[in-house]
Structure formats: structure tokens, C-alpha cells
Amino acid sequence: MQLLFLYFLITCLCDFADANLQDITSGDPPYNICTSSNNYATDSPFENNLHNLIGVLSSNASDTKFSSFYTGDDSDRVYGLYMCFNYNNTIYVDCKNCIATTASQHIVKYCPNEKEAIVWEDSCLLRYSSENFFGKLDITGNIPKANSQNVSDPESYRSVVNKTLSILTKKAAYSPANNMSATGVEPFTKAETLYALVQCTRDLSGDDCSSCLQTATREILSCCYFLRGARVHSRSCFLRYELYDFVNGAYESSVSSGNKAKGKGKCLPQLQHKNLLK
């Protein structure tokens, strides 16, 4: 009997690891993926172009929370973009610090001489490649991460999370004024409120943004619906939800009762939403 239990436990742990789920409390950013099969040489034209690219993107982060750029010719050309997560409505200094001070250093440190890499920090992502990935949906290698604490009513929580992320996905993908980002709050219990953020890189089409966020939602709900908070780091989008205000009050005080979901979805009159991404 003990051997049977041990076998069952090991099997579950292996399945859990295969799901690529990571505990938020087990480690802090950065999270990185180095995917290139080709390397660049030190002091090569590609390395110089990469440094120029990072410099331009770091400078742009002073004025905008998303930017894409490419530089160089032929095999030495490098494409890159960054996205700062829409956690609050503070000035751009936080975005610039994340890109220029943190992400730009980590992406070179953890992916040395790689021709393709991406790094996610706590409040931004930075990506570059020798291939033109602009405007192309990429959901390979998504990284789900979750809080280790359970909720009291998992099935109800799953329903609330799913409905909230569904509405926010439509707002981010199909409302041009939202710049492919949306935040919202939704009551869960009398004492607890769900806070959520969804966001896509702005080089995507609305349909691709929606596909990315829908995939991320399915992934996070399949593994983590019973946990208090979770997020998905993707090359093309980002989502996060918690039972505390992680976006520092970046919501409208009025209720968005007039915004209906597309298709067969229904309006959620309790959902509050605000976009603050520039």
C-alpha cells in the first residue's frame, strides 16, 4: 500500500513538472528563454547592432510603454521590442528603469551570444531576434506561474476568473483606445475582490492578441484555477490576476455596465475597467 501511494505521488509530481508550472513564491524574475541555435561572435557586427538596438529601446522607454525597432543589414540585422506591464499610471521612469537598467543587462547576461532571446522582468519584457518576428503571434514556450495558496471555493473562482479574463481580452484586443491592454476588478466573495490585467504586444492584430490571451487563459485555468493568483509570461502577451490590488488602483471608479462581450458572452455589470497604457 505504501509503495502504491509512493508511485502515485511521484507520478503526480512528474505530471506537475511537465506542465511547466512555476510557483511565484519560489523565485523572482528574471525569467528568460534563449532559443537561438546560432550564436554571434564577440565584437561582431551583430553584437554591435544588438547593443545599438538595446540603446534605442532603452531611450524610447522614457516616453512609451511599448516600442519595436530593428537595425543592421542582411545576416547582421537584429529586431527587438519591449513591453512594460500596465501595472499603474505612474510616470515612465519605472518603465525606463525596467528596460534600461534591468532587462537589458539580464538578457545579455543570461543569454550570452545568442541571436534570439527574451527576458521577463517583474514589470516588463524585452525580446530580440535575428529573424523578423514583428506582427507574428508566438505562443511557444509560455511560462505559467502561480501563487501557492489555495482559494476556499475553487469552482466559483474559476468561473469568476474565466469571465473576467474573457471580457478583458475582448477589451484589449478589439478596442483601439485601449492599446491592447485592459485591467479590471470583479467581486469574488464579500471580503475578496479579483484584480486582473491582460496585455498584448502592440505589433499584433486584434485577432492574434485575442488568440494569445485565450491560449494563456486556458493554460492558467487548466493548472491553477484553485490558486489565489497566477500569471502567464508569453512572447506575445501577458496576463495576471490576484486577490489583491497589484496594479495600484489603476481602475475606473464607475462600473462599465455598457460594455458587452462579443459572440455569446454576456455583460458583467460588476466589472470595472481602465486602460492607462501609452
C-alpha positions as CSV (number, residue, x, y, z in Angstrom):
1,M,0.0,0.0,0.0
2,Q,2.8,2.4,0.9
3,L,4.6,1.6,-2.4
4,L,1.4,2.2,-4.3
5,F,1.0,5.6,-2.6
6,L,4.6,6.5,-3.3
7,Y,4.2,5.6,-7.0
8,F,1.1,7.8,-7.2
9,L,2.8,10.7,-5.6
10,I,5.8,10.5,-7.9
11,T,3.6,10.3,-10.9
12,C,1.7,13.4,-9.9
13,L,4.8,15.3,-9.2
14,C,6.2,14.4,-12.6
15,D,3.0,15.5,-14.4
16,F,3.0,18.7,-12.4
17,A,6.6,19.5,-13.5
18,D,5.8,18.6,-17.1
19,A,3.1,21.3,-17.1
20,N,5.9,23.9,-16.8
21,L,4.1,25.5,-13.8
22,Q,6.3,27.5,-11.5
23,D,5.5,28.8,-8.1
24,I,5.6,32.6,-7.8
25,T,6.9,32.3,-4.3
26,S,9.8,30.1,-5.3
27,G,11.7,32.6,-7.2
28,D,11.7,36.2,-8.5
29,P,12.3,37.4,-12.1
30,P,14.1,37.4,-14.4
31,Y,12.6,34.5,-16.4
32,N,14.3,34.0,-19.7
33,I,14.3,31.9,-22.8
34,C,17.3,31.6,-25.1
35,T,16.0,29.9,-28.2
36,S,18.6,30.5,-31.0
37,S,20.6,27.7,-32.5
38,N,23.0,30.2,-33.8
39,N,25.4,32.4,-31.8
40,Y,27.0,35.7,-32.7
41,A,30.7,36.3,-32.1
42,T,32.0,38.8,-29.6
43,D,32.8,42.2,-31.2
44,S,30.9,41.2,-34.3
45,P,28.6,43.5,-36.4
46,F,25.6,41.6,-34.9
47,E,26.8,42.3,-31.4
48,N,27.3,46.0,-32.2
49,N,23.8,46.1,-33.7
50,L,22.3,44.4,-30.7
51,H,23.9,47.0,-28.4
52,N,22.6,49.8,-30.6
53,L,19.1,48.2,-30.6
54,I,19.0,47.9,-26.8
55,G,20.2,51.6,-26.5
56,V,17.4,52.8,-28.8
57,L,14.7,50.8,-27.0
58,S,16.0,51.9,-23.6
59,S,15.8,55.5,-24.7
60,N,12.2,55.0,-26.1
61,A,11.1,53.6,-22.7
62,S,11.2,57.2,-21.4
63,D,8.2,58.1,-23.5
64,T,6.2,54.9,-24.2
65,K,5.4,51.5,-22.7
66,F,5.9,49.7,-26.0
67,S,8.4,50.1,-28.8
68,S,9.8,48.0,-31.6
69,F,12.9,48.7,-33.7
70,Y,15.4,47.0,-36.0
71,T,18.9,47.8,-37.1
72,G,21.6,46.4,-39.3
73,D,21.7,44.7,-42.7
74,D,21.3,41.2,-44.0
75,S,22.6,38.5,-41.6
76,D,23.6,41.1,-39.1
77,R,20.2,42.6,-38.7
78,V,18.6,42.4,-35.3
79,Y,14.9,43.0,-34.5
80,G,13.7,43.9,-31.0
81,L,10.8,45.1,-28.9
82,Y,9.9,45.7,-25.3
83,M,6.6,46.0,-23.4
84,C,6.1,47.4,-19.9
85,F,3.3,45.9,-18.0
86,N,0.4,48.2,-17.3
87,Y,0.5,47.9,-13.5
88,N,-0.2,51.6,-12.7
89,N,-0.4,55.1,-14.0
90,T,3.0,56.3,-12.8
91,I,5.4,58.2,-14.9
92,Y,7.6,56.4,-17.4
93,V,10.7,56.3,-15.1
94,D,9.6,52.8,-13.9
95,C,9.4,51.5,-17.5
96,K,12.7,53.0,-18.4
97,N,14.4,51.6,-15.3
98,C,13.0,48.1,-16.1
99,I,14.2,48.2,-19.7
100,A,17.4,50.2,-19.5
101,T,18.7,49.1,-16.1
102,T,17.4,45.6,-15.6
103,A,16.2,43.8,-18.7
104,S,18.9,44.9,-21.0
105,Q,21.5,43.7,-18.6
106,H,19.8,40.4,-17.8
107,I,19.1,39.4,-21.5
108,V,22.8,39.7,-22.3
109,K,23.9,38.0,-19.0
110,Y,21.6,35.0,-19.2
111,C,21.6,34.6,-23.0
112,P,25.2,35.4,-23.9
113,N,26.0,35.5,-27.6
114,E,22.5,34.2,-28.5
115,K,20.9,35.5,-31.7
116,E,17.4,35.2,-30.2
117,A,16.3,35.7,-26.6
118,I,13.6,37.1,-24.4
119,V,13.6,38.1,-20.8
120,W,10.6,38.8,-18.5
121,E,11.2,41.1,-15.5
122,D,8.6,41.9,-12.8
123,S,7.2,44.8,-14.8
124,C,8.4,44.4,-18.4
125,L,9.6,42.1,-21.2
126,L,12.4,42.6,-23.7
127,R,12.9,40.5,-26.8
128,Y,15.2,40.4,-29.8
129,S,16.0,38.1,-32.7
130,S,17.9,37.9,-35.9
131,E,14.6,36.9,-37.6
132,N,11.8,39.4,-38.2
133,F,9.1,38.4,-35.6
134,F,7.1,41.7,-35.8
135,G,3.4,41.2,-36.1
136,K,3.7,37.4,-35.7
137,L,1.8,35.6,-33.0
138,D,4.1,33.4,-30.9
139,I,2.8,31.3,-28.0
140,T,5.5,28.7,-27.9
141,G,7.2,28.2,-24.6
142,N,4.6,30.1,-22.5
143,I,5.6,30.2,-18.8
144,P,2.6,29.9,-16.3
145,K,3.4,30.9,-12.8
146,A,1.1,30.6,-9.7
147,N,0.7,31.5,-6.1
148,S,1.0,28.6,-3.8
149,Q,-2.1,29.4,-1.7
150,N,-5.5,27.9,-2.4
151,V,-8.9,29.6,-2.6
152,S,-11.8,28.5,-0.5
153,D,-14.2,27.8,-3.4
154,P,-12.1,26.8,-6.5
155,E,-15.0,26.2,-8.9
156,S,-16.6,29.6,-8.2
157,Y,-13.2,31.2,-8.5
158,R,-12.5,29.5,-11.8
159,S,-15.8,30.9,-13.2
160,V,-15.1,34.4,-12.0
161,V,-11.5,34.4,-13.4
162,N,-12.7,33.0,-16.7
163,K,-15.4,35.5,-17.2
164,T,-13.2,38.4,-16.2
165,L,-10.3,37.5,-18.4
166,S,-12.7,36.8,-21.3
167,I,-14.2,40.4,-21.1
168,L,-10.8,42.0,-20.6
169,T,-9.4,40.0,-23.6
170,K,-12.0,41.5,-25.9
171,K,-11.4,45.0,-24.5
172,A,-7.7,44.7,-25.0
173,A,-7.9,43.1,-28.5
174,Y,-10.7,45.0,-30.1
175,S,-10.9,48.4,-28.5
176,P,-8.3,50.6,-30.3
177,A,-8.2,53.2,-27.5
178,N,-7.0,50.5,-25.1
179,N,-3.7,50.0,-26.8
180,M,-4.0,46.2,-26.4
181,S,-4.2,46.4,-22.6
182,A,-7.0,46.1,-20.1
183,T,-7.4,45.9,-16.3
184,G,-10.4,45.0,-14.3
185,V,-11.8,44.1,-10.9
186,E,-14.6,41.7,-10.1
187,P,-16.1,40.7,-6.7
188,F,-15.3,37.1,-5.7
189,T,-16.6,36.9,-2.1
190,K,-18.0,39.5,0.2
191,A,-14.5,40.0,1.5
192,E,-12.3,39.4,-1.6
193,T,-12.0,41.0,-5.0
194,L,-10.3,39.7,-8.1
195,Y,-7.9,42.1,-9.8
196,A,-6.8,41.2,-13.4
197,L,-4.6,42.5,-16.2
198,V,-4.3,41.4,-19.8
199,Q,-1.9,42.9,-22.3
200,C,-0.5,42.2,-25.8
201,T,2.5,43.5,-27.7
202,R,1.1,46.2,-30.0
203,D,2.6,44.8,-33.2
204,L,-0.1,42.1,-33.2
205,S,-3.5,42.2,-34.9
206,G,-6.6,42.2,-32.7
207,D,-7.4,38.6,-33.6
208,D,-3.8,37.5,-32.8
209,C,-4.0,39.4,-29.5
210,S,-7.2,37.6,-28.7
211,S,-5.8,34.2,-29.6
212,C,-2.7,34.8,-27.4
213,L,-4.7,35.8,-24.4
214,Q,-7.3,33.0,-24.9
215,T,-4.4,30.5,-25.0
216,A,-2.9,31.9,-21.9
217,T,-6.2,31.8,-20.1
218,R,-6.7,28.2,-21.0
219,E,-3.3,27.3,-19.8
220,I,-3.6,29.1,-16.5
221,L,-7.1,27.7,-15.7
222,S,-6.1,24.2,-16.5
223,C,-3.3,24.2,-14.0
224,C,-4.1,26.9,-11.5
225,Y,-7.8,27.7,-11.1
226,F,-7.7,26.7,-7.4
227,L,-4.8,29.1,-6.6
228,R,-5.2,32.6,-5.4
229,G,-3.1,34.3,-8.1
230,A,-1.4,33.4,-11.3
231,R,0.2,34.9,-14.4
232,V,1.4,33.8,-17.9
233,H,4.5,35.1,-19.5
234,S,4.3,34.8,-23.3
235,R,6.3,36.2,-26.1
236,S,3.3,38.0,-27.5
237,C,1.1,38.7,-24.4
238,F,0.9,38.7,-20.7
239,L,-1.9,38.1,-18.2
240,R,-2.1,38.2,-14.4
241,Y,-4.8,38.0,-11.8
242,E,-4.6,38.2,-8.0
243,L,-6.9,38.7,-4.9
244,Y,-5.1,41.9,-4.1
245,D,-4.6,45.2,-6.0
246,F,-1.3,44.6,-7.8
247,V,-1.9,47.5,-10.3
248,N,-2.1,50.1,-7.5
249,G,-5.6,51.4,-8.0
250,A,-5.4,51.7,-11.8
251,Y,-9.2,51.3,-12.3
252,E,-12.2,53.4,-13.1
253,S,-14.4,54.2,-10.2
254,S,-17.5,53.8,-12.4
255,V,-18.9,50.5,-13.4
256,S,-18.6,49.6,-17.1
257,S,-22.1,48.2,-17.5
258,G,-22.4,49.2,-21.1
259,N,-19.6,47.0,-22.4
260,K,-20.8,43.7,-23.7
261,A,-18.7,40.7,-24.7
262,K,-18.7,39.6,-28.3
263,G,-20.5,36.5,-29.5
264,K,-22.4,34.5,-26.9
265,G,-20.8,36.2,-24.0
266,K,-22.8,38.3,-21.6
267,C,-22.1,41.7,-20.0
268,L,-20.6,41.5,-16.5
269,P,-22.1,44.7,-14.8
270,Q,-19.7,44.4,-11.8
271,L,-16.6,44.5,-13.9
272,Q,-14.6,47.7,-13.7
273,H,-12.0,48.6,-16.3
274,K,-9.4,51.1,-17.1
275,N,-6.6,51.4,-19.7
276,L,-3.6,53.5,-18.8
277,L,-1.1,52.3,-21.4
278,K,0.5,54.9,-23.6
